[in-house]
């Protein structure tokens, strides 16, 4: 069985070519299960680092496929490689060859050798990388209507006079406090009201800081001082 798997690896290498790919991979064992002794798998932004204990001079093949059975005409082969062990372990950087892997696809990573060791089969899943983008607001638009008008000035005055404690849009979604910081001094004061009036009256074209970025995972409410 081992020799057949390695022969398949060798036969298929000539059919594939490397293409760029970015992904996150994770092992997908059932709860309580573990990787085979001596084997480590680490998912990175663009590859899977695989290492397993090895027999000196033994020949090892690695195969990443769709599904959980050895390749058929209906299964995608995502990566294939082979090398001779050097020392007591063998390592591979698995760089997927196919770009059509979909999120949550079931994959299997096979490691085989001619050493007589058991075939290693590692279930895996692919998850799309989460891009943690900030939420960007227009400074001065404290009522969230997409414009800077006398309505924003009135809202800022109410905030300075403590008639309101939060900037909110029409749906009552909280807007970060520093969206009202039109004079860029990190506080909301009468100076911001004056600067906003200048903008409405077109005495100034832009605020010194035209946008405010709320970091990913940060709530707008947390930008206000504790009451």
C-alpha positions in Angstrom: 0.0 0.0 0.0 2.8 2.4 0.9 4.7 1.8 -2.3 1.5 2.3 -4.4 0.8 5.6 -2.7 4.4 6.8 -3.3 4.2 5.7 -6.9 1.1 7.7 -7.4 2.8 10.7 -5.9 5.7 10.4 -8.4 3.4 9.9 -11.3 1.3 12.9 -10.6 4.1 15.4 -9.9 4.7 15.9 -13.6 1.1 16.9 -14.2 0.9 19.8 -11.8 2.4 23.3 -11.7 2.8 25.8 -8.8 0.4 28.7 -8.5 0.2 31.4 -5.8 -2.4 30.8 -3.0 -3.2 32.2 0.4 -5.2 30.3 3.0 -5.6 29.3 6.6 -5.6 25.5 7.3 -6.5 23.7 10.5 -6.4 20.1 11.5 -9.9 18.8 11.9 -9.8 15.9 14.4 -12.8 14.8 16.4 -12.8 16.0 20.0 -10.2 14.2 22.1 -8.3 12.9 19.1 -4.7 13.9 18.4 -2.1 13.9 15.7 -0.1 10.7 15.3 2.9 10.6 17.7 5.8 12.6 16.4 3.8 14.5 13.8 3.1 18.3 13.9 1.0 20.4 11.5 1.0 24.2 11.6 -1.3 26.3 9.5 0.0 29.6 8.3 -1.3 32.4 6.1 -0.1 30.7 2.9 1.0 27.2 3.7 0.9 24.2 6.0 4.2 23.3 7.8 4.2 19.5 8.3 6.9 17.5 10.2 6.9 13.8 11.3 9.4 11.4 12.8 11.2 9.5 10.1 13.6 6.7 9.4 17.0 7.6 8.0 17.2 7.5 4.2 13.5 6.4 4.0 11.5 7.9 1.2 8.5 10.0 2.1 5.6 11.3 0.0 2.9 13.9 0.9 -0.5 14.4 -0.7 -3.2 17.0 0.1 -6.5 16.1 -1.5 -10.2 17.0 -1.4 -12.3 14.6 0.6 -11.1 11.6 2.6 -10.3 9.0 0.0 -7.2 8.5 -2.1 -7.5 10.4 -5.4 -10.1 9.6 -8.1 -11.0 11.5 -11.2 -13.6 13.4 -9.1 -11.1 14.6 -6.4 -8.9 17.7 -6.5 -5.3 17.3 -5.6 -4.2 20.4 -3.9 -0.5 19.6 -3.2 1.9 16.8 -3.9 5.6 16.4 -3.0 8.2 13.8 -2.0 11.7 13.8 -0.3 14.2 11.5 1.4 14.4 11.8 5.1 17.5 13.4 6.6 18.2 12.6 10.2 15.3 11.6 12.4 12.5 13.6 10.9 11.1 14.9 7.6 9.4 18.2 7.0 7.3 19.6 4.2 6.0 23.1 3.5 2.6 22.4 1.8 1.8 25.2 -0.7 -1.6 24.3 -2.3 -1.5 24.1 -6.0 -5.2 24.6 -6.6 -6.9 28.0 -6.2 -10.5 26.7 -6.2 -10.5 25.3 -2.6 -13.6 26.7 -0.9 -14.1 27.6 2.8 -14.9 24.7 5.0 -14.0 22.1 2.4 -13.0 18.8 3.8 -9.4 17.9 3.0 -7.1 15.1 3.9 -3.3 15.3 4.2 -1.6 11.9 3.6 2.0 11.1 4.5 3.4 7.8 3.3 6.8 6.2 3.2 8.7 3.0 2.2 9.9 2.6 5.8 7.1 0.2 6.7 5.4 2.9 8.9 1.6 3.2 8.8 0.1 5.6 6.4 -0.7 8.9 8.2 -4.0 10.5 7.2 -4.7 14.0 8.7 -8.2 15.4 8.3 -8.2 19.2 7.6 -10.4 22.1 6.8 -9.7 25.4 5.0 -11.1 28.6 6.4 -11.0 31.9 4.6 -8.7 34.4 6.2 -10.6 37.1 8.2 -9.5 40.6 7.2 -9.9 42.8 10.2 -10.8 46.1 8.6 -11.6 49.2 10.7 -14.9 51.0 10.4 -14.3 54.4 8.8 -16.5 57.4 9.8 -16.6 61.0 8.3 -15.5 63.4 11.0 -18.2 66.0 11.8 -21.1 63.7 10.7 -22.2 63.1 14.2 -25.8 62.3 13.3 -24.7 59.7 10.7 -26.8 61.0 7.8 -23.8 61.2 5.4 -23.5 65.0 5.4 -22.1 67.7 7.6 -24.9 70.2 8.3 -26.3 72.5 10.9 -27.9 69.3 12.4 -24.5 68.1 13.3 -23.6 71.4 14.9 -26.8 71.3 17.0 -25.9 67.7 18.1 -22.4 68.8 19.1 -23.8 71.7 21.1 -26.1 69.2 22.9 -23.2 67.0 23.7 -21.0 69.9 25.0 -24.0 71.0 27.2 -24.4 67.3 28.3 -28.0 67.2 27.0 -26.9 64.0 25.2 -24.1 61.6 26.2 -23.7 59.7 22.9 -23.7 60.6 19.2 -26.3 58.5 17.4 -27.6 58.0 13.9 -31.3 57.9 13.0 -31.5 54.2 13.9 -30.0 54.9 17.3 -26.7 53.3 16.4 -23.9 54.8 18.5 -21.3 56.8 16.6 -17.8 57.0 18.1 -17.1 60.1 20.2 -14.1 61.3 18.2 -16.2 61.6 15.0 -17.2 64.9 16.7 -13.6 65.9 17.3 -13.5 68.4 14.4 -10.6 70.4 15.7 -8.5 67.2 16.3 -7.6 67.8 20.0 -9.1 64.4 21.2 -11.9 66.1 23.2 -15.3 67.4 22.4 -15.6 71.1 23.3 -17.0 74.4 22.1 -14.0 74.5 19.8 -15.4 71.6 17.8 -18.7 73.4 17.5 -16.9 76.4 16.1 -14.9 74.4 13.7 -18.1 72.6 12.5 -19.8 75.9 12.0 -16.9 77.0 9.8 -17.2 73.9 7.7 -21.0 74.3 7.3 -20.5 78.0 6.3 -17.7 76.9 3.9 -15.1 79.0 5.7 -12.9 75.9 5.7 -12.9 73.1 3.0 -11.9 70.2 5.2 -11.2 69.3 8.8 -7.5 68.7 9.6 -8.5 65.0 10.2 -11.3 64.2 7.8 -12.0 60.6 8.9 -12.0 58.5 12.0 -11.2 54.8 12.0 -12.8 52.6 14.6 -10.5 49.6 15.0 -11.9 46.2 14.2 -13.5 44.6 17.3 -13.9 47.9 19.1 -17.4 49.1 20.0 -18.4 52.7 19.3 -19.7 52.9 22.9 -16.3 52.1 24.3 -14.9 55.3 22.8 -16.8 57.4 25.4 -15.7 58.0 29.0 -17.4 55.9 31.6 -20.4 57.7 33.1 
